[in-house]
Amino acid sequence: MDISQYKIENEPFYDAQSNEVELYEAAYSARLPVMVKGPTGCGKSRFVEHMAWKLGKPIITVSCNEDITASDLVGRYLLDANGTRWVDGPLTLAARYGAICYLDEIVEARQDTMVVIHALTDHRRELSLDKKGELIKAHPDFQLVISYNPGYQSLMKDLKQSTKQRFCALDFDYATAEKESHILQQEGKVDAETATKLVKIGEAARNLKGHGLDEGISTRLMVYAATLINQGIAPVEACKMALVRPITDDADIRETLDNAIEMIIG
Amino acid sequence: MNEAMFAEYQEKFTCKFPKAVELFPDLLNDAVSKLSPQGVEAYLEGANFLCKIGQGVEPVLVYMEVMPDIAAHFGQGTNKMIADYGYQLARSPNKKALIPFLSTLGHVCRRIDKIEDLELYLQIIDEYVDKTQTVIHGHHSVHESPGMVALLESMPQLISKLCLKGIQNFIHYGASNYANSPNDQIAYFKLESHDAKSIITRERQGTTFKDVARHLEMLKDCMWDCDLPFQTFATAFDQLRKPVPYLDETIIAVPDVYENENGISGLNRYRATLAHMMAHQRWSTKLMADNFAPHIQLFISVFEDSRVEYLAIQKYPGLKALFLSLHPYPEKGACNDKEFSCLRYRATRLSRALLDENFDSENPLIEEFRQKFHAVMSEKGEDSTTRDMAELGSLFYVKSRKQSSDSMPKMFFDDTEVSYRDDNRFIWFHYEEYDEPDEIMPNEYEPEEKIIEDPNSLPPRHYDEWDYISESYRPDWATVYERLHPSADAGYIDYLMAKHDNLAKRLKKMIEALKPQNKKRIRFQEEGDELDLDIAIRSIIDFKSGQVPDPRINTSHTTDSRNIAVMLLVDTSQSLNERNPDTGQTLLELSQEALAITAWTVDQLGDKFSIAGFSSDTRHEVRYQHIKGYSENYCDEVKARISAMEASYSTRMGAAMRHAAHYLDAQQAEKKLMLVLTDGEPADIDVKDPQMLIEDTRKAVEELKGQGIYSYCITLDPDADEYVETIFDNHYTVIDHVDKLPEQLPQVFMKLTQ
């Protein structure tokens, strides 16, 4: 098994919001499990990727969804010509060979699924594959990172206390206007003026949160808009396509945001 | 006109009323200057004719005054047409309307272009007369139309707001809804009643605030992050003083309608108005008004308006095009300071110059101040203050002042009104209390609302009601007051539950069957959570024995859940107090039992559920009583409210359903269900036609369906079949044995949500 295929070669661009890089490094050196919280598209995954690159460790990412089950994480028996064969799941892989295992949007997975990670996240650092009858002691490099978005927390989708209390947490939010504009210039390759306007549109939309919008416009969408502008699309059109149409189906909100965009871009 | 001609015309004018003879030369002069010789003859013929219809001199004089203009516009044929129409009016019971008809005709004709439209106008009046003049049975006379005079007198106002089609609708509405109450009809046509206002607002062209309210609310949050509420003021009624938008510490006041202006849509005008006022709110501070002379205040206002707009444009560059398209452009030299006071003209030109860098003022003074203004703004930006503008304004006034001209009584107004700007009361404060700025909005047309001062009640909401005869909505017809239901002893409900212990046990079994199974196993999956050992082994055996194995060897789990929001709307009208002679129980008591059990059932099922009671005392007071909200648990407080239920008044179901629907609509659920528990047909004491509220409720059910809400009726009226099917189609249950209600209601509910 070549774990190095999970290594990240090129530096993923990341603009630190505050001291999260140092905090993460400290947590990693003690191999503490980390939870990153924040609204969608604010750079959680990018941060984790960046840290894996910085630490030179392989990273295995699992995007969680409702259908994900314990065996999807741990591994399962598959059939082959001679009968059944065990195949490691991503979590087992990471624990066995020493990678950072990143469970993205963990609340999307069903609560009972998450119980499998418990033994890995406390002093035991072990994973029991009961179907296979194997007990894996985690590799010294192994670390578990989860992310979730407290924004669309509902009664149905929340982490169990017993899960929550195994992590130390980093709280993320959308970057400040200045930072965000810098990110757009770097990632979307647009000039400072366009970037500032895009950030203003983002701010305007975030004011509507709770008044019909569940979430504001994410930094990721703004990067998309910047990229489209960079492709030669007219800014107003690019913003409508990347910033408004994806986040709402409500005609009034759409019209409001379209108008705000026209006013801001001028 | 020479004397010979005059003599000739005078001979043709056969009317000998002294007053008419006296005024004839002037009137003739006017006519001759506007009409051709044939035209003048037709004009005189008309006048002679009216002279002989026996209504005195007045109609003749009014006719002679207004006709030259009309005939000049529509052709000489109109003389005869109007004279004949006047004759017809004079012969009819509505002869009082002759003078108002003639005297407002000039106004009306100024607003219409074609002779066909004039014919349509006469036809509209005829239609009204046909509908409203009354014949009393047994008498051989016809009575006048009560609102005729009022209608014609209001015509100048109506024609300035509505097109002819709109006027036709307006009249039609008044004539059919007030056919039996002459006083209300008069008030309506005098434009004094609330309904008249609503109808005019509805029929007006342009963008009504109601249509764009949500958009503007969001725009306000999104672009300006402001919490102040909007309030509208009526623009249709004030003729002398046109109300303008204003902003104060508590509200943002905007007109109820904006028509298109300079090709700018009403919506964009609202946006510009909002942007301007929000800019004030963000960047303006207050100045002491008493420190500045009124003329200086005007110029300070201009600078301050320009300053906040400059800052708004910095933030939202797109606003500039919008402001420019709405800002008037007073032509150079338009105002002659020998005749007029040019204050406003100067102010508007200055304002345009500050906004528009292409505005070529060619006026060194304006140029100088434009530079000063931009110097301040580019130096200080957002740190500039209202005080800076006060300095500029005072200075500008002093330098531009024209001692004698400025105080002339005639003010030059053309092209000086910046329609999207507010009255700037926000930037002034006044030393003396009695210096308070005038209340701009004298609300004489206050709807007939009773104000119930009660911390447990919400402000009234108005709902349209469907009129099946005219097939249109009556706007804002029913007023719904929502209040918290009073409470009594919650123990009573527990007692009722204990009484129905057996039923509860049976229901519990049904609930268990209905309750979402948390997990369901799905076998025979090619991909799934777990290996299904039985099938896997079978597959391996198949495989080893050389057969094709079944690849579906996994199982997976799914959860199935209910996602339903339910609204239970309970009729609490007077008829519920009827006692069942056999059991001695009132319908109300039975309803309470049924409610208690249903609420318990739904609570057990875990669905979103709310309960409200309703009754009505005419359209002005529909009572909607909150018993349980979606976020409330079925706790003692709710039980206490159920136990305090009382029955009174009537059943205006449509308004209550529309009100309940707006709560249900806000719920996020896959299925939305409105259960209506009632004991009779929709009715109210102010509605004579029994079909009216039935049709309205049917319409409400249709509306709800459009919103994705399923309505279902449970009626205790054994004879309900006649109407309940009209209203609810086949979505209803008639409970024949009312004592079975407590048992049936929860069962109906469970059947519906299975």
Interface residues (C-beta under 8 A of the other chain):
Chain A: D67 T69 A70 S71 D72 R76 Y77 L79 G83 T84 K200 A204 A205 N207 L208 H211 G212 D252 I253 E255 T256 L257 N259 A260 E262 M263 I264 I265 G266
Chain B: R214 H215 E217 M218 L219 D221 C222 M223 D225 R271 A275 K315 Y316 P317 G318 L319 K320 A321 L322 D529 E530 L531 A536 S539 I540 F543 P549 I553 S556
